[in-house]
């Protein structure tokens, strides 16, 4: 589900983004306690929203898979 009109001041930049790099993934918690994930260079497109448990499961699966990723050959 996409959400539009989120407050610009509430976005937090990913800790993996470098310095003032304008191209990054940002997140914020919505007033209804969902997690909004957006692209800093495409805010007019809106943000995807997830329940906290769904977002936590996604992040956990990514972290769990980091050790198993193999470089492309």
C-alpha contacts under 8 A as a table, 3 or more apart, distances in Angstrom:
res1	aa1	res2	aa2	distance
1	X	48	X	5.72
1	X	49	X	6.00
1	X	50	X	7.95
2	X	46	X	5.94
2	X	47	X	5.27
2	X	48	X	4.56
2	X	49	X	6.18
3	X	6	X	7.33
3	X	36	X	7.68
3	X	46	X	5.31
3	X	47	X	5.19
3	X	48	X	6.24
3	X	49	X	6.65
4	X	44	X	7.38
4	X	45	X	7.38
4	X	46	X	4.50
4	X	47	X	6.53
5	X	46	X	7.33
6	X	10	X	7.89
6	X	30	X	7.65
7	X	10	X	5.63
7	X	11	X	7.54
8	X	11	X	6.03
10	X	28	X	5.95
10	X	29	X	7.95
11	X	26	X	5.89
11	X	27	X	5.49
11	X	28	X	5.10
12	X	26	X	5.33
12	X	27	X	5.36
12	X	28	X	6.19
13	X	17	X	6.87
13	X	24	X	6.89
13	X	25	X	6.42
13	X	26	X	4.55
13	X	27	X	6.73
14	X	17	X	5.43
14	X	24	X	6.86
14	X	25	X	5.90
14	X	26	X	5.69
14	X	27	X	7.51
15	X	18	X	7.84
17	X	21	X	6.68
17	X	23	X	7.94
17	X	24	X	5.99
17	X	25	X	7.89
18	X	21	X	5.61
21	X	24	X	7.10
22	X	40	X	6.66
22	X	41	X	6.71
23	X	39	X	7.40
23	X	40	X	5.95
23	X	41	X	5.87
24	X	39	X	6.10
24	X	40	X	5.58
24	X	41	X	7.48
25	X	37	X	6.91
25	X	38	X	5.76
25	X	39	X	4.89
25	X	40	X	6.07
26	X	37	X	5.77
26	X	38	X	5.27
26	X	39	X	6.19
26	X	40	X	6.30
27	X	35	X	6.88
27	X	36	X	5.37
27	X	37	X	4.53
27	X	38	X	6.20
28	X	35	X	5.97
28	X	36	X	5.26
28	X	37	X	6.86
29	X	33	X	5.85
29	X	34	X	5.65
29	X	35	X	4.78
29	X	36	X	6.03
30	X	33	X	5.19
30	X	34	X	5.26
30	X	35	X	6.30
30	X	36	X	6.61
31	X	34	X	7.49
33	X	51	X	7.60
33	X	52	X	7.70
34	X	49	X	6.15
34	X	50	X	5.63
34	X	51	X	4.99
34	X	52	X	6.16
35	X	49	X	5.37
35	X	50	X	5.16
35	X	51	X	6.17
35	X	52	X	6.20
35	X	55	X	7.15
36	X	47	X	5.74
36	X	48	X	5.55
36	X	49	X	4.34
36	X	50	X	6.55
37	X	47	X	5.29
37	X	48	X	5.29
37	X	49	X	6.31
38	X	42	X	7.68
38	X	43	X	6.68
38	X	46	X	6.75
38	X	47	X	4.43
38	X	48	X	6.48
39	X	42	X	5.30
39	X	43	X	6.10
39	X	47	X	7.40
40	X	43	X	5.83
42	X	45	X	5.73
42	X	46	X	7.61
43	X	46	X	5.45
43	X	47	X	7.26
50	X	54	X	6.04
50	X	55	X	5.81
51	X	54	X	5.23
51	X	55	X	6.19
52	X	55	X	5.14
52	X	56	X	6.02
53	X	56	X	5.07
53	X	57	X	6.10
54	X	57	X	5.15
54	X	58	X	6.27
55	X	58	X	5.10
55	X	59	X	6.22
56	X	59	X	5.16
56	X	60	X	5.98
57	X	60	X	5.06
57	X	61	X	6.11
58	X	61	X	5.19
58	X	62	X	6.31
59	X	62	X	5.14
59	X	63	X	6.21
60	X	63	X	5.12
60	X	64	X	6.00
61	X	64	X	5.02
61	X	65	X	6.06
62	X	65	X	5.13
62	X	66	X	6.25
63	X	66	X	5.31
63	X	67	X	7.85
64	X	67	X	6.78
64	X	68	X	7.93
65	X	68	X	5.26
65	X	69	X	6.39
66	X	69	X	5.54
